[in-house]
Amino acid sequence: MRCRLCDSRSLISVLDLGATPPCEKFLTAEELDLPEPTYPLHLRLCENCLLLQIPALITPEETFTEYAYFSSFSDSWVRHAELFVNDSIARLDLNSASFIVEVASNDGYLLQHAVAAGVPCLGIEPSVNVGAAARDKGVPTETAFLDEELAARVRAEHGPANLVVANNVYAHIPDLLGFTRSLRALLADDGWLSIEVHHALNLVALAQFDTIYHEHFQYYTLLSAQRALATAGLAVVDCELIGTHGGSLRIWARPEGAGAPSARVAEVLRLEADAGLHEVAGYLELRPDTERVRQDLLRYLLAAKASGKRVVGYGAPGKGNTLLNYCGIRTDLLEYTVDRNPYKHGRFTPGTRIPIHEPERIDADRPDVVVVLPWNLEREITAQLAHVTEWGAEIVYPLPHLHHARLEPTHATPDDAAASNHAERQAK
């Protein structure tokens, strides 16, 4: 294995999660008696450029041509996208003469807000099914994987983009250098590139090991992202720490020479250095911390089983499948899980083969414990599940450490909620 950023052979083991199936390959009932392929899930660190990465054992075509994830099923994620679009329009002075391109635009969750604001846009989305959902929303969408050839064609047909958005896709690309060149090819010489990606600072510091799965080929600090973007002549000019996915980076980059870096760039680099992530040694605590999470969760579930409690799950996210497979949790400890996405209903989680039902199943069965797998949406999901406490059920989150949900006061007013949301945005 060579580093996909600097081509070094000096890669060291950080965390070996064993062999698991692809996290979005949900099984049908007919597939339960068929062989299920698994692939090693082994996180390594390049000693030369400090890029965290796993081997590219599956291709994006295997994962994304027909995809199970629809962004719009998370209300908070749609609100996050709307706020980003509105803020970007104001910040960059975008209007009807501007052009926005989003790469990996999914079901139009973000660009629908650009359409509503009258800003011309184009989504590039490889998944046929979710791209069709975007077009149903009125979002122009190209069904394709971004590469340099497509970037040149889009630029020739539409002109250079004033803003290119690449949210939660920069980790999904095995051809990191070619993809980065493609982003630059889409962008006007005075344009802006916005990337949101899970921050490796949180992955390591908070043992967020379930964010590691086969469709995530690399995991970024701001330092390693800077180095990757520089290979295509892109310079980081600003960054924000945001709360999505358990703690992400929003990176603002421009073609070299288009702007100087803000003070926030130096601040985040300093945070990473203080956490030891600009040196190899800072990454080596991830393995023992991950083992602690597994042991705590298994102890809890085994005790619940021994006491006769009925335990079910909420959500069937990709990260949940890393957690379930690494911990060896099957239907003996988690009877079933539920999900808002109809695509997953009647299917089974990969590897662990836990059945997935519609959310209403929880109300019908009234279980004793609900384990939430998309723990990064704790505030949203706790509000959705608050009623289960009426029959005495526990709402449990496995990460960043095992804990019970903290229920919001039921007497809060809309003004209180608005103030809380504003404070949360400011904190991010």
Order of alpha helices (4+ residues) and beta strands (2+ residues): beta-beta-beta-alpha-alpha-beta-alpha-beta-alpha-beta-alpha-beta-alpha-beta-alpha-beta-alpha-beta-beta-alpha-alpha-beta-alpha-beta-beta-alpha-beta-alpha-beta-beta-alpha
